[in-house]
Amino acid sequence: MKALRVGAVVAALFVGVVAIAQAQQPPLLAHVEVRDNVYVPADSTVGIGGAVRFAFAEGEESHNVHFANTGVTCTQLSGRKTGPTGAVLPSTAEGPGWTGSCTFPGPGVYRFVCDDHNGMDGKVTVANADGSLPVEATPTPTPTPTASPTPQPGVTTPPTSDGSTPGPAVVAPKLTVAASQRGRAVAGSIKGGSATASVTVETLAALKAKAKPVRVGRARYTVAAGATKTFTLPLNAKGKAALRKLGKLKVTVRFTVAGETETRTVTLRPAKQAKASLAQKTATVRVGDNVFTPKTATIAAGGTVTWRWVGKKAHDVVGSGFKSKVQKTGTFKRTFAKQGTYKYVCTLHRGMAGTIRVR
């Protein structure tokens, strides 16, 4: 009897240990929501062989996920492009609407950032086989190099204290932007320096009178040594709305390379409206089943409109001073000599109407 009791206790302890071990095992799938300037949650834990699913559903900025560790494999599932993207998801920052999944080579701590937003970061911890969490290795501090003086033209640089000759001076990339531009984006170019460099371009503007400037655009570019990189940095939704409302936007362009920042000022105005409609001498209206396409056509005075039947039903075109026959196929033409607005209908189908504007 005593032996039976001992056996029961041992069995109960075994079941309890197994239950605790199972409870400590992390999940094989974690979800991270990408928001403007933050990942939610910022820290996730998965088991060996697990994955993290990232989704950017709503926001006004462009974001991505960039892992510093080697061996991380990401795949974009929706957005501008789909497919493998390496350790970066997406390969360049995108606006809302993208999703993707990342897997990891083994236990460890995997940190990630958004390429376009400093301070927007997070980490994924892949647990050990027993469910315990690995300790993140502390990186060895990198010694700060001593800057060598830049030699002046015509001046020979003397040897250093150890007898070696300093290397050539480092030339930084250079930004060029026009002070006055039209459109809903700031355009410019970056001339590469003496080495390939990563540069950040930001735009800031006051969205209303006497308001504090806020960021309305940001992008990061890689510029090869000696190459010229042209760019077009669109305003975000708030910037576009302010330009439309104010009619003019004073934009500060902030250019950052290796922690050094310089600024430029650009006055941005809406793009000029095209006047092609004034010179248009012809227009074609498709007569479909119960609809004219386009519903409104614009031509210059003296121009001609051609109605072309494309549907299966019979229709006519009747307006002030012009009338076609009822037909299923063919065309009908009318020349409009004077400026004005001319409305017309199909008398066989109520609500089937159109307009011709003569400029």
NORRAUR-V86357 format. One record per backbone hydrogen bond with DSSP energy under -0.5 kcal/mol. CO is the residue of the C=O (numbers start at 1). NH is the residue of the N-H. If there is no record, write none. Layout:
# NORRAUR-V86357
co nh
CO NH
CO NH
This chain:
# NORRAUR-V86357
co nh
1 5
2 6
3 7
4 8
5 9
6 10
7 11
8 12
9 13
10 14
11 15
12 16
13 17
14 18
15 19
16 20
17 21
18 22
19 23
20 24
21 25
22 25
27 47
28 51
30 53
32 34
32 55
33 35
33 40
35 37
35 38
38 35
40 33
42 123
44 125
46 127
47 50
50 104
51 30
52 54
52 102
53 32
54 100
55 34
55 57
56 97
56 98
63 94
65 67
65 89
66 113
69 72
73 103
74 85
74 86
75 101
76 83
78 99
83 76
85 88
86 74
87 67
89 65
94 63
98 56
99 77
99 78
100 54
101 75
102 52
103 73
108 110
108 126
109 111
110 124
111 68
111 69
112 122
113 66
113 115
114 117
117 114
117 120
119 121
120 114
122 112
123 44
124 110
124 126
125 46
125 127
126 108
128 131
132 128
137 139
141 143
143 145
145 147
149 151
152 155
160 163
164 160
170 172
171 194
174 191
176 189
179 267
181 269
184 235
185 187
186 233
187 178
188 231
189 176
190 192
190 229
191 174
193 226
195 193
197 199
197 223
198 258
199 221
200 256
201 219
202 254
203 216
203 217
204 252
205 207
205 214
208 211
214 205
216 236
217 203
219 201
221 199
221 223
222 224
223 197
224 227
227 192
227 229
228 230
229 190
231 188
232 234
233 186
236 240
237 241
238 242
239 243
240 244
241 245
242 246
243 247
247 270
249 251
249 268
250 206
251 253
251 266
252 204
252 254
253 255
253 264
254 202
254 256
255 262
256 200
257 260
260 257
262 255
264 253
266 251
266 268
267 181
268 249
269 183
275 278
275 279
276 279
276 280
279 281
280 300
281 304
283 306
285 308
286 288
286 293
287 310
287 311
288 290
288 291
291 288
293 286
295 355
297 357
299 359
300 303
303 336
304 283
305 307
305 334
306 285
306 308
307 332
308 287
315 327
317 324
318 345
319 321
319 322
322 319
327 315
330 309
332 307
334 305
335 337
336 302
336 303
340 358
341 343
342 356
343 320
344 354
345 318
345 347
346 349
349 352
351 353
352 346
354 344
355 297
356 342
356 358
357 299
357 359
358 340
